[in-house]
Amino acid sequence: MGAVTLRVGDLDRMIAYYRDGVTLDVLSHTGPVAVLGRGTTPVVILEHAPELRSAEPRSAGLYHTAVLFHSQAALATALYSVASHYPGTFTGSADHLVSEAIYFTDPEGNGVELYVDRERSAWSWTHGQIDMTTIFLDPNEYLRTHLAGGAVSGDAVVGHVHLSVGDISSAKQFYVDRLGFETTFAMGDSALFVSAGGYHHHMAMNTWESRGAGRRGLALGLGRVEIVVPAADDLGELGERMTHFGVPARDDGRTLTFDDPWANQVLVRAAEQVSTVA
């Protein structure tokens, strides 16, 4: 997964949250656009759009952006930072068997997951589905256990993106049958988890707060989800497949951009291409 773009009403406040709380670095800040991440890897792109209003309740859009850290110590550092600077934004924590996750909501209502994966050798699959569940994870105990050595930073990337959608059948048709992800976990008609390459999930869609939602109007919140494919040939094959299915695409010669059934914008680029801010 590439960077997630968010349209924000208060750019300075949102930069501060992802920088001082989530512990990302400001990679660039030009006019109304700020890019935050680690090293040369963007994680969130903040686009200032003060003229927009918040999305209507129960709309489709972003459920959360999930930031993947390289170690438990790095996750504990980020947890401590957000809890210290923005204590009111904590919403929960869980052991999902494949990962350990801490959940927050940023100052403009966008969900944020901070997590670390367990080794793949510890994952289990049953009849083609990854074994995942939700077990309470004590955040204070997590800090006591993993922050003992002091602050740790290191790599951080977008591990997965979770969307709110109107129905799971349409989500599966778009993200699995057309875009090409594989289903890794399904919760009836309420949630779907998909991935490429045997990961537990690169994307997820649920109807928990958005069942029946239609296409999104222009609003604050999710601007774009970015997917990275291995090579330019993969990008070309994807374009041909989406054309076959009659999915309109915007092709600028380097990227393909599609709208899913709820007007969530999905941009796809090849790995060798440098991510750009539109």
N, C-alpha and C positions, 0 to 999 in steps of 0.2 A: 504494500500500500504506500502511496505517496502522501503528500500533505493534505490536510483538510482545510478548506477555505471557509471562514466565517465572516458574515456581514455583521458589523458591530455598530452600536450607537455611540459608545464612549471609547474611543480608541486608546487613550492614555490609560484608562482604568483597566482595560482588557490586556494591554501590554504588561502592565504591572502584575496582573494576576498570573499570567503564564510565565513571566520572568521571575518574579519574587516568590510566587507560590509554587508553581509546577516545576520551577528550576530550569526552564529552557533559556537559551541565550537569544538575544536579538541579533539575527543574522543580517538583517537589513531593515531600514525604515526610510522609505521615500514617499513623502507627501502622505496620501491617505492609506498607504499600504505598509504593513509591518510583517516581516517574516521571522518566526521564532523556531528554534530547533537546537540541534547539537552538532558541532563540527561544521560540516557542509550540508547536513541533511535537514531540510525543512520539516517541521511537524505541524505547525498551524500557520496559516496565512490570514491575517486580520485585515479586512477591507472596511474602511470607515464609510458608513452609510447612514448618517444621522437623520436623513429625510425619511427613512423607513420606520415602520412600526413593528412591534413584536408580533410574532405569528399568533393566529387565533388558537384558543385552547383546542386540544385534541386534533391538531393538524398533523399531517405527515411532515417528515423532516429528520433532523438529527436526534437520535436517542443518546448516544455518546461517542466521543472520540476516545479511543483507547491507546494510551501511550505506553509502549513496551520498554522496560528498563532491562539492563543486562544482568543485574544481580539483585538479590534480596536486600543487600546493603544500599544499593542505589535507590531501590523502591522505598526503603525506610527513610532515606534522606529526603526524598520528595514528599513523602507522607508527613514527616516532621515539619517541613517547610510550609506546606499548605495549611496544616493544622495550626502552626504558629502565626502565620500572617493572615489567614482567612478561616478561622475556626468555624464560622457559621456555614461554610459551604460543604462540609462533610455530609454524605448521605448514606454511607454503608461500606461494608467490607465483607469479603467472602473468599473461601477456598473452593475453587471449581474443579479440583482434582488435577486438571491440566495446568492450572495457573493459580496465582494468589493475586487478588484484586482489591483495590481501594477505590471508592466512588465519591465524586464531588459534583457540584453544580457551579459553573462559573458565574460571575456577577450578572450576566445577561441571560441566565437560564439554560445554557448549553451544558449537556452532560459531559463529564470527564471521567474516564477510568484510567487509573495508574496501575500497572500490573507487571508481573514477572512470570515467565513460563517455567514450569518444571521441565526436566530433561525429557525428550521424546520417548526415551526408553521406559519412562514411568507412565506414559499414557496407555490407556486400554481402549480397544475397539470391540463392539459387539454387533454382529450382523451389519457391518459397514458403517456403524454410527460411533462417533467418539463418545466415550463415557465421561459426561460432565454432570455436575450437580452443584448445589449451593449449600455450603457448610459455613456456619458462622466463623469468622476470623476476628480475633480480638485485636484491634489496632494498637492498643496500648502495650499488650504483650509483644506484638510484632516489633514495636519500637524498642522495647527492652531487650529483645533478642538480637535484632539485626542492626541497631544503631550504636551498639557498644563501642565499635572501633572509630566512631566519628563520621563526619560527612563523607560521602562517596558520590561522585557524579558518573562519568563514563557515557557510553552511548545511550541514546533514546530515539526511538522511531515510532511511527504509527504502526501498531501491531494489527489493529482491526478497526473497523468502523461499523457502528450499530445504528440502524435507521428505524424510524417509526413509519409504518406504511398502513395503507387502508385494508389490505387483505393479503394473506399468505399465498394464495393460488397465483395471483398476478405477479407477486414477488418472485416466486419460483420460476414462472414462465420467463420473466425478464432476466434474472440473474443466473439461473442455471441453464434453462433450455436455450436461451439466446446468447447471453454474454459468455457463458461457458464455465462458470464455477461448478464445483461438485458439492452436493449436499453432504454435510458431515453430521448434522444433528437437527432433528425436527421435533417441535412440540405441538403436534396436531395442527389446528388452524390458527395458533396464536404466535408462533415464532419459528424462524428458519435460520440455520447457521450454515454458511457455505465457505469453501476455501479452494485453493489450488495447491498442488504439491504435497498433499497430506497434512497440512497444518490444521489445527483444531478449528479455527475459523478466521478468515480475512474480512468477512462481512457477516452481518446478521440483520434480520428484519423482524420486527414484532408489531403486533396490533394492540398491545396492552393499554395504551392510552390514545390510540388513533384508529380503532376499528371503523371502517366505513369512510375514512377520510378520502377526499378527492384530490385533484391536482392543487399544488401549492400556489399561492399568489406570491408576489415579490414581497419579502419581509426580512426582518433581522433573523439571524440564525445561519443555518447551513447555506453556503454559497456553492460549494463544489466538493466532490469526493474525487481523489486522484488514484488511479490504478496503474501500476507499472508492470508491463509485460517484458519478457526477456530480450526480445530483439525486434527489429523493424519488420521482419517477415511475419512475426506474430501479430503485429499491428495491422498489417495488410490483410491477413487472413480473417482477423476480427471484423475489419471493415466489410469484407465480402460477405461474411456470415450475417452481419446485421442488416446489410442491404437485402440479402435473401429473405430475411424475416420482415422486411418492410419497416425497419426501425430508422427513422431519419437521423443522419449524422452530420456533424460539422467537422470538416476535415481541413486543417490549415497546412497540411504537408508534413507536420511533425506530430500532431496529436489528433485523436478522434474524440468528439464530445457527443454524448447522448443524454437524453432525458429519460428517466425511468417513468413508470406509469403515474407517479405522483409529482412529476417535474423536479425530482431531485437530480441535479446535474452530475454526470459521471464523465470525467476526463481520463482518457487512456493514452499513455505514452510508452515508448520503448526505453529500456533501462539505460542504454548508452546515451540517451538524450538528456540534457540538463533541464531540470524542472524550471519553469518560468512562471512569472506572475502575470496573469492576463489583466 
